[in-house]
Amino acid sequence: MERAGLVTDQAANPGHGSPKPGGTVYLSAADESGMMISFIQSNYMGFGSGVVVPGTGISMQNRGAGFSLDPQHVNYVAPRKRPFHTIIPGFVMNADGTPLMSFGLMGGPMQAQGHLQMMMRILRYKQNPQAAADAPRWRIETGLKVAVERAFDPDVVSALRAKGHDIDVEEPSGVFAFGGAQIIQRTAHGYVGGTDPRKDGVVAAY
């Protein structure tokens, strides 16, 4: 009945609209034994390579597009090379080799920058994973341009501008923007999780 109520005698566009851009998912998991995994998958372009694993419905990615056919290019395709990409499943170990944290941040060129910012907040400034995921982020672009979220401290923004940075204050929206993080940190008493408010995601315990 709700759908029927949308029908009027006026012209209407029946199209469903274009799918939202983006094709990366991140998963972090841990069990009672201390085993942890960090998993990321990204199709890259649309349906990726267009090749589907038989019987699964899973399409293979086409990150090989990051290679170049120019022999002088650093990403020239060659044996035992991987293409340049930003698919980074993050993992931190303790000094004794035991797992401490599995984490990831989706968002194209924001990924490596977001990893650094979250790890600084958690390991250096001792923030919990959720606080680190919630915190405002910055993103280095080309030249002297730096994008910052609107929640950034205005005094910090002013100080960066005074040093010569070209600052863009942005909302946390768009395909890449400031990324979307998921984190699990192991503690002496169990696990602590964090999920990014900028994207869809959840922390689930059992």
C-alpha positions as a Markdown table, in Angstrom:
| # | Residue | x | y | z |
|---|---|---|---|---|
| 1 | Met | 0.0 | 0.0 | 0.0 |
| 2 | Glu | 2.9 | 2.4 | 0.7 |
| 3 | Arg | 4.2 | 1.9 | -2.9 |
| 4 | Ala | 0.7 | 2.5 | -4.3 |
| 5 | Gly | 0.5 | 5.8 | -2.4 |
| 6 | Leu | 3.5 | 7.0 | -4.4 |
| 7 | Val | 1.5 | 6.8 | -7.7 |
| 8 | Thr | 0.0 | 10.1 | -8.9 |
| 9 | Asp | -1.4 | 11.5 | -12.1 |
| 10 | Gln | 1.7 | 13.5 | -12.6 |
| 11 | Ala | 4.7 | 12.5 | -14.8 |
| 12 | Ala | 7.4 | 10.7 | -12.9 |
| 13 | Asn | 10.9 | 9.2 | -13.6 |
| 14 | Pro | 10.6 | 5.4 | -13.1 |
| 15 | Gly | 14.4 | 4.9 | -13.1 |
| 16 | His | 16.1 | 3.5 | -10.0 |
| 17 | Gly | 19.1 | 5.9 | -10.3 |
| 18 | Ser | 22.7 | 5.0 | -10.6 |
| 19 | Pro | 24.5 | 2.8 | -8.1 |
| 20 | Lys | 26.6 | 4.7 | -5.6 |
| 21 | Pro | 30.3 | 4.6 | -6.6 |
| 22 | Gly | 32.8 | 2.6 | -4.6 |
| 23 | Gly | 33.5 | -1.1 | -4.4 |
| 24 | Thr | 35.6 | -1.8 | -1.3 |
| 25 | Val | 34.7 | -3.8 | 1.8 |
| 26 | Tyr | 36.7 | -4.4 | 4.9 |
| 27 | Leu | 36.3 | -7.1 | 7.6 |
| 28 | Ser | 38.2 | -7.6 | 10.8 |
| 29 | Ala | 37.6 | -10.7 | 13.1 |
| 30 | Ala | 39.0 | -12.2 | 16.2 |
| 31 | Asp | 38.3 | -15.3 | 18.3 |
| 32 | Glu | 38.7 | -16.4 | 21.9 |
| 33 | Ser | 42.1 | -18.0 | 21.2 |
| 34 | Gly | 43.6 | -14.7 | 20.1 |
| 35 | Met | 43.6 | -15.4 | 16.4 |
| 36 | Met | 42.8 | -12.3 | 14.4 |
| 37 | Ile | 42.3 | -11.6 | 10.7 |
| 38 | Ser | 42.4 | -8.4 | 8.6 |
| 39 | Phe | 40.6 | -8.7 | 5.2 |
| 40 | Ile | 39.9 | -6.2 | 2.5 |
| 41 | Gln | 38.4 | -6.7 | -1.0 |
| 42 | Ser | 37.9 | -4.1 | -3.7 |
| 43 | Asn | 36.6 | -4.7 | -7.2 |
| 44 | Tyr | 38.4 | -1.5 | -8.4 |
| 45 | Met | 36.3 | -0.8 | -11.6 |
| 46 | Gly | 32.6 | -1.7 | -11.6 |
| 47 | Phe | 32.5 | -5.5 | -11.6 |
| 48 | Gly | 36.2 | -5.7 | -11.5 |
| 49 | Ser | 37.7 | -8.1 | -14.0 |
| 50 | Gly | 34.3 | -9.4 | -15.0 |
| 51 | Val | 35.5 | -12.9 | -14.1 |
| 52 | Val | 33.3 | -14.7 | -11.6 |
| 53 | Val | 34.5 | -17.7 | -9.5 |
| 54 | Pro | 32.2 | -20.5 | -10.6 |
| 55 | Gly | 29.4 | -21.4 | -8.2 |
| 56 | Thr | 30.1 | -18.4 | -5.9 |
| 57 | Gly | 28.9 | -15.2 | -7.5 |
| 58 | Ile | 32.1 | -13.6 | -6.4 |
| 59 | Ser | 33.7 | -11.4 | -9.1 |
| 60 | Met | 37.5 | -11.1 | -9.2 |
| 61 | Gln | 39.0 | -7.6 | -8.9 |
| 62 | Asn | 41.0 | -5.9 | -11.7 |
| 63 | Arg | 43.8 | -4.2 | -9.7 |
| 64 | Gly | 46.1 | -5.3 | -12.4 |
| 65 | Ala | 44.9 | -2.2 | -14.2 |
| 66 | Gly | 47.5 | -0.4 | -12.0 |
| 67 | Phe | 50.3 | -1.8 | -14.2 |
| 68 | Ser | 51.7 | 0.2 | -17.0 |
| 69 | Leu | 52.9 | -1.0 | -20.5 |
| 70 | Asp | 55.5 | 1.7 | -20.6 |
| 71 | Pro | 58.9 | 0.1 | -20.0 |
| 72 | Gln | 60.1 | 3.3 | -18.3 |
| 73 | His | 57.3 | 3.4 | -15.8 |
| 74 | Val | 57.9 | 2.3 | -12.2 |
| 75 | Asn | 54.7 | 0.2 | -12.5 |
| 76 | Tyr | 55.7 | -1.5 | -15.7 |
| 77 | Val | 54.2 | -5.0 | -15.8 |
| 78 | Ala | 56.8 | -7.7 | -15.1 |
| 79 | Pro | 57.3 | -11.0 | -13.4 |
| 80 | Arg | 57.1 | -11.1 | -9.5 |
| 81 | Lys | 55.7 | -7.6 | -9.4 |
| 82 | Arg | 52.4 | -6.4 | -7.8 |
| 83 | Pro | 50.5 | -3.4 | -9.2 |
| 84 | Phe | 50.4 | -0.2 | -7.3 |
| 85 | His | 47.2 | 0.0 | -5.3 |
| 86 | Thr | 45.7 | 1.1 | -2.0 |
| 87 | Ile | 44.3 | -2.2 | -0.8 |
| 88 | Ile | 45.8 | -2.3 | 2.7 |
| 89 | Pro | 44.6 | -4.8 | 5.4 |
| 90 | Gly | 46.3 | -3.4 | 8.4 |
| 91 | Phe | 47.8 | -5.6 | 11.3 |
| 92 | Val | 49.9 | -4.7 | 14.3 |
| 93 | Met | 51.9 | -7.2 | 16.4 |
| 94 | Asn | 53.3 | -6.9 | 19.9 |
| 95 | Ala | 57.0 | -7.0 | 20.4 |
| 96 | Asp | 56.7 | -10.7 | 21.3 |
| 97 | Gly | 55.0 | -11.6 | 18.0 |
| 98 | Thr | 51.5 | -11.9 | 19.4 |
| 99 | Pro | 48.6 | -10.1 | 17.6 |
| 100 | Leu | 47.6 | -6.7 | 19.0 |
| 101 | Met | 45.3 | -5.1 | 16.4 |
| 102 | Ser | 43.6 | -5.8 | 13.1 |
| 103 | Phe | 42.3 | -2.8 | 11.2 |
| 104 | Gly | 41.5 | -1.3 | 7.9 |
| 105 | Leu | 40.3 | 2.0 | 6.4 |
| 106 | Met | 38.5 | 2.0 | 3.0 |
| 107 | Gly | 38.7 | 5.1 | 0.8 |
| 108 | Gly | 41.1 | 5.1 | -2.1 |
| 109 | Pro | 44.0 | 7.5 | -1.5 |
| 110 | Met | 42.8 | 8.1 | 2.0 |
| 111 | Gln | 43.7 | 4.5 | 3.1 |
| 112 | Ala | 47.4 | 4.8 | 3.9 |
| 113 | Gln | 46.9 | 8.3 | 5.4 |
| 114 | Gly | 44.0 | 7.1 | 7.5 |
| 115 | His | 46.0 | 4.1 | 8.8 |
| 116 | Leu | 48.8 | 6.4 | 10.0 |
| 117 | Gln | 46.4 | 8.8 | 11.7 |
| 118 | Met | 44.5 | 6.0 | 13.5 |
| 119 | Met | 47.7 | 4.2 | 14.6 |
| 120 | Met | 49.1 | 7.5 | 16.0 |
| 121 | Arg | 46.0 | 8.1 | 18.0 |
| 122 | Ile | 45.8 | 4.5 | 19.4 |
| 123 | Leu | 49.5 | 3.7 | 19.9 |
| 124 | Arg | 51.0 | 7.1 | 20.6 |
| 125 | Tyr | 48.1 | 9.0 | 22.3 |
| 126 | Lys | 46.4 | 5.9 | 23.8 |
| 127 | Gln | 42.9 | 6.5 | 22.4 |
| 128 | Asn | 40.5 | 3.6 | 22.3 |
| 129 | Pro | 39.6 | 2.3 | 18.8 |
| 130 | Gln | 36.2 | 4.0 | 18.7 |
| 131 | Ala | 37.7 | 7.4 | 19.7 |
| 132 | Ala | 40.4 | 7.0 | 17.0 |
| 133 | Ala | 37.7 | 6.1 | 14.4 |
| 134 | Asp | 35.5 | 9.1 | 15.4 |
| 135 | Ala | 38.3 | 11.6 | 15.4 |
| 136 | Pro | 38.5 | 14.2 | 12.6 |
| 137 | Arg | 40.9 | 13.4 | 9.8 |
| 138 | Trp | 43.1 | 15.2 | 7.3 |
| 139 | Arg | 43.9 | 14.2 | 3.7 |
| 140 | Ile | 47.0 | 15.3 | 1.8 |
| 141 | Glu | 46.2 | 16.0 | -1.9 |
| 142 | Thr | 48.4 | 17.6 | -4.6 |
| 143 | Gly | 50.8 | 20.4 | -4.1 |
| 144 | Leu | 50.2 | 22.2 | -0.8 |
| 145 | Lys | 46.5 | 21.3 | -0.7 |
| 146 | Val | 45.3 | 19.6 | 2.5 |
| 147 | Ala | 41.7 | 18.7 | 3.1 |
| 148 | Val | 40.4 | 18.6 | 6.7 |
| 149 | Glu | 37.1 | 17.7 | 8.2 |
| 150 | Arg | 34.8 | 20.4 | 9.4 |
| 151 | Ala | 35.2 | 19.0 | 13.0 |
| 152 | Phe | 38.9 | 20.0 | 13.0 |
| 153 | Asp | 40.0 | 22.4 | 15.7 |
| 154 | Pro | 39.8 | 25.9 | 14.0 |
| 155 | Asp | 43.0 | 26.9 | 15.7 |
| 156 | Val | 44.8 | 24.0 | 14.1 |
| 157 | Val | 43.3 | 25.0 | 10.7 |
| 158 | Ser | 44.5 | 28.6 | 11.2 |
| 159 | Ala | 48.0 | 27.4 | 12.2 |
| 160 | Leu | 48.3 | 25.2 | 9.1 |
| 161 | Arg | 47.2 | 28.1 | 6.8 |
| 162 | Ala | 49.8 | 30.3 | 8.5 |
| 163 | Lys | 52.5 | 27.8 | 7.6 |
| 164 | Gly | 51.5 | 28.0 | 3.9 |
| 165 | His | 49.2 | 25.0 | 3.5 |
| 166 | Asp | 46.2 | 25.4 | 1.2 |
| 167 | Ile | 43.4 | 24.1 | 3.4 |
| 168 | Asp | 40.0 | 22.9 | 2.2 |
| 169 | Val | 37.5 | 22.3 | 4.9 |
| 170 | Glu | 35.2 | 19.5 | 3.8 |
| 171 | Glu | 32.2 | 17.4 | 5.0 |
| 172 | Pro | 32.9 | 13.7 | 5.5 |
| 173 | Ser | 31.0 | 12.6 | 2.3 |
| 174 | Gly | 31.8 | 11.3 | -1.1 |
| 175 | Val | 33.4 | 8.1 | -2.4 |
| 176 | Phe | 36.8 | 8.5 | -0.8 |
| 177 | Ala | 36.5 | 11.6 | 1.4 |
| 178 | Phe | 38.0 | 10.7 | 4.8 |
| 179 | Gly | 37.6 | 6.9 | 4.6 |
| 180 | Gly | 35.7 | 4.4 | 6.7 |
| 181 | Ala | 37.6 | 2.4 | 9.4 |
| 182 | Gln | 37.0 | -0.8 | 11.3 |
| 183 | Ile | 39.3 | -1.8 | 14.2 |
| 184 | Ile | 39.7 | -4.6 | 16.7 |
| 185 | Gln | 42.3 | -4.2 | 19.4 |
| 186 | Arg | 43.3 | -7.1 | 21.8 |
| 187 | Thr | 43.6 | -6.2 | 25.5 |
| 188 | Ala | 44.5 | -8.2 | 28.6 |
| 189 | His | 40.8 | -8.8 | 29.2 |
| 190 | Gly | 39.5 | -9.4 | 25.7 |
| 191 | Tyr | 38.9 | -7.2 | 22.7 |
| 192 | Val | 37.9 | -3.6 | 22.0 |
| 193 | Gly | 36.3 | -2.7 | 18.7 |
| 194 | Gly | 35.7 | 0.5 | 16.8 |
| 195 | Thr | 33.6 | 1.3 | 13.7 |
| 196 | Asp | 33.6 | 4.4 | 11.6 |
| 197 | Pro | 30.6 | 6.7 | 11.8 |
| 198 | Arg | 31.3 | 8.0 | 8.2 |
| 199 | Lys | 30.4 | 4.6 | 6.6 |
| 200 | Asp | 28.1 | 1.7 | 7.2 |
| 201 | Gly | 29.7 | -0.8 | 9.6 |
| 202 | Val | 29.2 | -2.4 | 13.0 |
| 203 | Val | 31.1 | -3.9 | 15.9 |
| 204 | Ala | 29.6 | -7.3 | 16.8 |
| 205 | Ala | 30.6 | -9.5 | 19.8 |
| 206 | Tyr | 29.6 | -13.0 | 20.7 |
